[in-house]
Amino acid sequence: MAFSSKGRTQTTLAEINITPLVDVVLVLLLIFMLTAPVLQSGVEVAIPKTRTVNQLTDERMVVTIDKEQNVFLQDKPVNVNALPALLKSTGKGDPAKRIIYLRADERVPFGAFASVMDAVKQAGITNISIVTQPLQK
């Protein structure tokens, strides 16, 4: 359709510009791809349930013990004897001020749990938080 205004002809634009839509979708895809690995650790563990649970928002170093008593630093398998050296080399700042989250399967014997805690303390880290899940009401 053409409009005439003082001798000039104007046509209407009948197409939808999808460039901004594609830009927004690609940015959202990038955000989800970057945050998805942070949301959940790759090691499958049945975490014990407790009544009091604090929600954590910042990312920290996580040591995980699975049901076969394998130890992982973040998502990489490690030997318990090598754990203190790895924690010292990967951490920044004063070890006494660092926080480690310890995730353990509920079927792990206390001896294995205590040996991992001892390895973390050998690295000079004394602030150890144990990860649990809230009880279902």
N, C-alpha and C positions, 0 to 999 in steps of 0.2 A: 504494500500500500504506500502510496506516495502522497506527501503533503506539500502544498505550495504556499510559500510565504514570501511575498515581495519578489517573486521571480526565481527563488531558489527551491530546489526539490530536495526533500528529506525522505529517507527511507527508514523504516523501523528495523531494529535489530531483533531477529527472531531466533537467535541461537543463545544457548545458555553457556556461559563461560565456566568450564569445569576445572580450570587451572587452580583456583584457590581451594577447591574441594580436594583435589589430588594432593596439594601441599599439606593440608591439614591431616589427611589420612596417613600420609607418609611420616609426618611428625609423630602422630599417635602410635603408629607401628614401631617407630624407633624407640619411643619411650617405653612401650610394653616389652620390647626385646631387651632393653637394658635393665629394667627392673625385675623381670621374671626370675633370673637366677638368684637375685638377692632375697626374694620372698621366701624361698624354701630351699633348704639344703638338699643335695642330691642323695644323701645316704638315708635309707629307710630305717627308722627307729621308732619303736613303740615307747613313747615318753610316758613316765609315770604321771598320774593325775593327783593334784593337790587342791586344797580349798583356796589358798591365796596364791595368785599369779600376778606378776607385774608385766604389763605390756611394754615391749622394747621396740624402739623405733630406729635407733642408730645401729650401724653395722659394726660388729666386733669379730675378733678371732673366735672360731668355734672348734672345739675338740669333741669328736663324736666317738662313742663306743657302740658298735652294733651287737646283735644278739650272739654272734660267733666270737665276740671279744676282739674284733678287729678295730684298730684305732685309726681315726682319720683327722687330719688337720685341714679345716675347711672341707673340701671334698676329696682330698688326696690321701691315700693310705700311707701311714707312717709306722715305723717301729717304735714301740714305747721307749726303748733305750735311746733312740735318736731324737725323741720329742723335745727334751730340754734345749739341745743345740739348735733345732729348727725354730723353736719359739724365741730364742735369743737373737737369731739371725733375721727373722722376719719382722720383729717388732720395732717400733720407733719410740724413742723416749725412754724414760725411766721404767724398768720392769716392775717396780713396786707400785706404780700408778696405773699400770695396764690392767684391763679386765679381760678375762677369758670366760667364755660360756662353755659349760660342759654338758653335752647331751649324751645320755646313756639310755640304752634299752632297759626296760623295767625287769628283764630276765637276766641281766648281767650280774654275776656274783660280786659281792662287796669287795673281795680281794682285787679283782681286776679294776674296779672303780677306784680303790684306794691307791693302786700302783700308778694309775694315770694322774690322779691328783698329786701324788708325790713327784712325778715327772714334771708337772707344771710348776710346782713349788721349787724344784731344782733349777728352773729357768729364772727364778727370782720373782715370779708372779704370785702374789698372795691374795689377790682379789679374784676369786673364782665364783662365778654364779652358776647354779645348777638349773638347767632348763626343765620345766614341767608344763603340763597342760591343766586347764581348769576342770574341775569335776562337773559332770552334767547334772543339772537339777531335775 
